[in-house]
Amino acid sequence: MTLRRSDLFGYALVLPAMLLVLGFIIYPVGEVIRLSFTNTSLLAGRSDFVGLQSYQRVLSDPLMGHVLSNTATWVFLGTALALLLGLGVGYFLSFNFWINRILRACILLPWILPAVVSVASWRWMYAAEGGILNDVLLRAGLIQKVIPWLGDPSLVMYALVVIAVWRHLPFASLVVSAAVQGIPTSYVEAATIDGANGWQKFRYIVLPELAYPLTVIGILALIWNMNDLITVWGSTQGGPADASQILSTYIYTMGFNSFRFGLSSALSVINFLLLLGASLVYLLVLRRTWGVGNR
């Protein structure tokens, strides 16, 4: 089989993009996998092949169970709240109220703000001294003394989940709003003629039509939360006393605070496999449940 000049020209056009993918994606991933089978440490000045020993060490680490528990709380609670609130806010925005024109613009603010700016704003609002949240609650008489939202081990994860939900709410709300507006009006009119009330219309007409968008939103939010470092690291750096340490911050701490790149790479591979599993579930749900790609 001989290649024509036009074929060679086409390959030449694609070659720069292929080299970029190889250099910036495939090689770094391969290097992380290689390092995960070593005991590389800048402080100890060694880098020996140890097989699965790095994986055994991180999985047997007493802190690992706490990290995975925090990660599960962070991922699943954040995703569930973003879905529920996004459903309610998006459904309200789908109505043709005059105020919704303003709200649709305002609700984009958490989405378009840089993550660092969002985190810095929430850190100020959560501050024990001078924070607006404590000030409002004190003035309203709802609390008697300031609450260290980011300094209390029992509260810190829930305070961080609020930040994550705030950041993901615009995406969920706007997708739900667009999906509701795409429902044929004939469905709602027919239900109205049959005497259905507002809840029945939502339960039997709107909600089934939103099943596919909600599935997509939920899995995407889950993947984003699993891969989110900035929110937790920028707020607490995993503290206090590892109370908000999740998998992504633990990887960063192990690699760039302790310089134990072998262990950090092993954790990265574990996180990569979890993300890969979530991505595969996302693709399978779209393909098998909704028939995407089979048409």
Disulfide bonds with the S-S distance in Angstrom:
none
